[in-house]
Every structure is written in structure tokens, then in C-alpha cells.
Amino acid sequence: MRWRFLALASLVAAGCFFPDLSDLDGNDEGGLDATADALGDIGTIPDVAVPSCDGACGAPAGFAPALFALDQKTTCPAGLTTLNGAADPSLGGACACNCNITKPPSCLPMVLTHDLGDTANACSSTSPFAPTLDGGCYDAGSVGLHAYWSVSPPATATPGTCTTTPANDASAATATASRLCLDSTCAAACNPTPGFHTCFVASGDVPCPSGFSAHHVGNVAVSCNACSSCAVGGTCGGSVSLYSDEGCATLLGAVPVDGGCDPTGGPGSVGSLKYTPAIVGLACTPGTASGTVSPQQELTVCCP
């Protein structure tokens, strides 16, 4: 059973945040299946006194036997302490970044590069007319106008700028709900119980004996580093408007700046023209943030 961490109201100044993930009082059988309101009153995991009974049912030195399950569906036997917790947490997307465009790229000025043609889809002759357009009305005098133009998109004249900010989200980290059953004498935990494995538990992060699989259970802390730099993307598009007069008053036609072979409104002559730019595919790519996720007040569970 996978369970997403509760979202936190705030992050501490050090960048660590602690989702409230556990019930160690043995009274709430819902554990990680309970509602957020119910979990809000549980509190964090206290330091747990692991029973001292080296050798009980084969427990290695420093470990005590325990019943363990990677779910919280089965009730611990009577007389054993129930510890519900988050096992083997994973960072997932808990450390994320936002991206905000502060200035989009600019396509101005643009050097007009275009091919000419007199039939549709046949813009095969490159024009020697290559004025620099700054977004205003350009007086072309009188230039012969072919029926079709293919205007090549220019490169952006200036890149865009952006800012990236943290978007840390504890709910994007994951852990497995787990249940431990402990008893002070260690005897009951040695008995096979349906729904549980007999494993060995120790306080802290300690190595398991050879041949055992390790699980780490506890409160979960997520620490996120600063975001790397962002980037603004997009290509130039828009259109070039063609006018019969020299003051951009009488429109002949408008040609998309997309590399296609499009009608100009000609033949005839063009007296003026104007480039209206547009950014195609404008996007802000946020920076990335690394981080760590780790159990606090940790228990190591070793299972054969």
C-alpha cells in the first residue's frame, strides 16, 4: 500500500519539513489509512525503547524480534505494542521549482529573408530584397511583388529572462505504510502470526546481518536544495503585412512568418511593409532542485 505524505502548512527555515505520518500510541488502527484530520492529532514518533533481548528467536546482538508488515491491515496480537509508521521513504517530486517569465524573447529587429514564387507551393527564388524591420512601417519605395512569398522565421534577437522559485511539496514524496508489533518480553513476537513476518528491529540506522532485507521506519524529513537556473524558450513567428502605399495605409496582404509559401495579394508592387512579431511555443523551463528524504527517530527493521 502506497501513501502520499500530508502537505505541510509551512517549511522550517532550514529547508526541512516533517509530514505527520505515524501513529505510535497503538490506539488508532487506521494509521496511515486514517483521514488527515485524524492524523493531525497524533504527533510525531517519540524515541522508542526497543526491548533488550539479544538472541530471542535468533535475534542478532542489538536487535529484538518484532512482527512486521508493509501494510496496516492486520491487528497486532493482544498485549503487543502497535507502531504504525512510514517505511522506506522516497523523495519523488517533493523538491520542485516554479518558473516565471520576467521578459519574453524579442524578434526585433528582423532581417527579412524570403523566397518568391508566382504559383502556389512554388516559392523557389530567393529575393535580394532583405530590409531590416523593427516593427514600425518600413518605406520600401516601390518593389515588385510576386504573388507568393515564403518568409523564413528569424532567430530571436534577444533571449528572454525568467526567475525560478522553490515549489517544495511534501505530498509528492512517498513511503510505504508499515506496522510493527513489539512486546517487552520478546516471546510473543517470535510466534508466527498471519499477516506479519517475524523480523528484528533496532533503534537508529544500523546495518542488517548478511542475508536480511532492511526497512527504515520513522518520521520523515525532506530537505530541498536551491533551484538551478531557469530558461525561456520559443521561436519567432508572426506576420509581415504588405502595403501598396509607402505609409502602411493600404493593405495588400499579410504573409505568415512560418516558412510556408503563401499569397501576398500581388502581383504588383509593394510600397511599404511592417513585421508584427509573435513568439511561438513560449515556455519557461524551471530549474531543478535536488534533495534528501530520511526517517527521523529511526528504526531499522531486518527481515529474513
Long-range contacts (C-beta under 8 A, 24 or more apart in sequence): 1-32, 1-33, 1-70, 1-71, 1-72, 1-73, 1-176, 1-177, 2-174, 2-175, 2-176, 2-177, 3-32, 3-33, 3-86, 3-174, 3-175, 3-176, 3-177, 4-171, 4-172, 4-173, 4-174, 5-86, 5-94, 5-170, 5-171, 5-172, 5-173, 5-174, 5-175, 5-220, 6-36, 6-39, 6-170, 6-171, 7-169, 7-170, 7-171, 8-170, 11-168, 14-223, 15-168, 15-223, 15-224, 15-225, 16-221, 16-222, 16-223, 17-168, 17-170, 17-221, 17-222, 18-44, 18-219, 18-220, 18-221, 18-222, 18-296, 19-86, 19-170, 19-171, 19-173, 19-220, 19-222, 20-44, 21-85, 21-86, 21-175, 21-219, 21-220, 22-83, 22-84, 22-85, 22-86, 22-218, 22-219, 23-82, 23-84, 24-48, 24-82, 24-83, 24-84, 24-85, 26-76, 26-81, 26-82, 26-83, 28-84, 29-72, 29-75, 29-82, 30-72, 31-72, 31-84, 31-177, 31-179, 32-72, 32-84, 32-86, 32-177, 33-72, 33-177, 44-219, 44-296, 44-297, 45-85, 45-218, 45-219, 45-296, 45-297, 46-297, 47-203, 47-297, 48-83, 48-203, 48-297, 48-299, 50-182, 50-201, 50-202, 50-203, 50-299, 51-182, 51-183, 51-184, 51-185, 51-186, 53-185, 53-186, 56-186, 56-187, 56-189, 56-190, 57-186, 57-189, 57-190, 57-198, 59-186, 59-200, 60-200, 60-209, 60-302, 62-202, 62-206, 63-200, 63-201, 63-202, 63-302, 64-182, 64-186, 64-189, 64-200, 64-201, 64-202, 65-186, 65-189, 65-190, 65-198, 65-199, 65-200, 65-201, 66-180, 66-181, 66-182, 66-189, 66-198, 66-199, 66-200, 66-201, 66-301, 67-180, 67-181, 67-189, 67-193, 67-196, 67-197, 67-198, 67-199, 68-178, 68-179, 68-180, 68-181, 68-196, 68-197, 68-198, 68-199, 68-201, 68-215, 68-301, 68-303, 69-178, 69-179, 69-195, 69-196, 69-197, 70-176, 70-177, 70-178, 70-215, 71-177, 71-178, 71-179, 72-177, 72-178, 72-179, 73-195, 74-179, 74-193, 74-194, 74-195, 74-196, 76-179, 76-181, 77-181, 77-188, 77-191, 77-193, 79-183, 79-188, 80-181, 80-182, 80-183, 80-188, 80-189, 81-181, 81-182, 81-183, 82-179, 82-180, 82-181, 83-179, 83-180, 83-181, 83-182, 83-217, 83-299, 84-177, 84-178, 84-179, 85-178, 85-179, 85-180, 85-217, 85-218, 85-219, 85-299, 86-175, 86-176, 86-177, 86-178, 86-217, 86-218, 86-219, 86-220, 86-295, 87-175, 87-176, 87-177, 87-178, 87-215, 87-216, 87-217, 87-301, 88-175, 88-176, 88-215, 88-216, 89-173, 89-174, 89-175, 89-216, 89-220, 89-293, 89-294, 89-295, 90-173, 90-174, 90-175, 90-293, 91-173, 91-222, 91-291, 91-292, 91-293, 92-172, 92-173, 92-174, 93-169, 93-172, 93-173, 94-168, 94-169, 94-170, 94-171, 94-172, 94-173, 94-222, 94-224, 94-291, 94-293, 95-166, 95-168, 95-222, 95-224, 95-225, 95-289, 95-290, 95-291, 96-166, 96-167, 96-168, 96-169, 96-172, 96-286, 96-289, 97-164, 97-165, 97-166, 97-167, 97-227, 97-228, 97-230, 97-286, 97-287, 97-288, 97-289, 98-164, 98-165, 98-166, 98-167, 98-286, 99-162, 99-163, 99-164, 99-230, 99-284, 99-285, 99-286, 99-287, 100-162, 100-163, 100-164, 100-165, 100-284, 101-160, 101-161, 101-162, 101-232, 101-282, 101-284, 102-160, 102-161, 102-162, 102-163, 103-160, 103-161, 104-160, 104-232, 104-234, 104-279, 104-282, 105-156, 105-157, 105-158, 105-159, 105-160, 105-232, 105-234, 105-236, 105-279, 105-282, 106-156, 106-157, 106-158, 106-277, 107-154, 107-156, 107-157, 107-236, 107-238, 107-275, 107-277, 107-278, 107-279, 108-133, 108-134, 108-135, 108-157, 108-275, 108-277, 109-133, 109-134, 109-135, 109-157, 110-134, 110-154, 110-157, 110-236, 110-275, 110-277, 111-154, 112-151, 112-240, 112-273, 112-275, 113-151, 113-152, 113-154, 114-149, 114-150, 114-151, 114-152, 114-240, 114-255, 115-149, 115-150, 115-152, 115-261, 116-146, 116-148, 116-149, 116-150, 117-146, 117-147, 117-148, 117-149, 117-150, 117-261, 118-146, 118-147, 118-148, 118-267, 119-147, 119-148, 120-148, 120-261, 120-263, 121-261, 122-148, 122-261, 123-148, 123-149, 123-150, 123-261, 131-273, 133-240, 133-273, 133-274, 133-275, 134-275, 135-274, 135-275, 135-276, 135-277, 136-274, 137-243, 137-247, 137-248, 137-272, 137-273, 137-274, 138-272, 138-273, 138-274, 139-246, 139-247, 139-271, 139-272, 140-246, 140-270, 140-271, 140-272, 140-273, 141-246, 141-271, 142-269, 142-270, 142-271, 143-269, 143-270, 143-271, 144-267, 144-269, 145-242, 145-252, 145-264, 145-265, 145-266, 145-267, 145-268, 145-269, 145-270, 146-264, 146-266, 146-267, 147-263, 147-264, 147-266, 147-267, 148-261, 148-262, 148-263, 148-264, 149-240, 149-255, 149-261, 149-262, 149-264, 150-259, 150-260, 150-261, 150-262, 151-240, 151-255, 151-256, 151-257, 151-258, 151-259, 151-262, 152-257, 152-259, 153-235, 153-236, 153-237, 153-257, 153-258, 153-259, 153-280, 154-236, 154-257, 155-236, 156-234, 156-235, 156-236, 156-279, 159-232, 160-232, 160-234, 160-282, 161-232, 162-230, 162-231, 162-232, 162-284, 163-230, 164-227, 164-228, 164-229, 164-230, 164-286, 164-287, 165-227, 166-224, 166-226, 166-227, 166-289, 167-286, 168-222, 168-224, 168-289, 168-291, 170-222, 173-220, 173-222, 173-293, 175-220, 178-215, 178-217, 178-301, 180-217, 180-299, 180-301, 197-303, 197-304, 199-301, 199-302, 199-303, 199-304, 200-301, 200-302, 200-303, 201-299, 201-300, 201-301, 201-302, 202-299, 202-300, 202-302, 203-298, 203-299, 203-300, 204-298, 204-299, 204-300, 205-295, 205-298, 205-300, 206-300, 208-300, 208-302, 209-302, 211-304, 212-302, 212-303, 212-304, 213-302, 213-303, 214-300, 214-301, 214-302, 215-300, 215-301, 215-302, 215-303, 216-295, 216-298, 216-299, 216-300, 216-301, 217-295, 217-298, 217-299, 217-300, 217-301, 218-295, 218-296, 218-297, 218-298, 218-299, 219-295, 219-296, 219-297, 220-293, 220-294, 220-295, 220-296, 221-293, 221-294, 221-295, 221-296, 222-291, 222-292, 222-293, 223-291, 223-292, 223-293, 224-289, 224-290, 224-291, 225-289, 225-290, 225-291, 226-289, 227-286, 227-287, 227-288, 227-289, 228-287, 228-288, 228-289, 229-287, 230-284, 230-285, 230-286, 230-287, 231-284, 231-285, 232-282, 232-283, 232-284, 232-285, 233-281, 233-282, 233-283, 233-284, 233-285, 234-279, 234-280, 234-281, 234-282, 234-283, 235-279, 235-280, 235-281, 236-277, 236-278, 236-279, 236-280, 237-277, 237-278, 237-279, 237-280, 238-275, 238-276, 238-277, 238-278, 239-275, 239-276, 239-278, 240-273, 240-274, 240-275, 240-276, 241-273, 241-274, 241-275, 241-276, 242-266, 242-270, 242-273, 243-270, 243-271, 243-272, 243-273, 243-274, 244-268, 244-269, 244-270, 244-271, 245-271, 245-272, 246-271, 246-272, 247-271, 247-272, 248-272, 248-273, 248-274
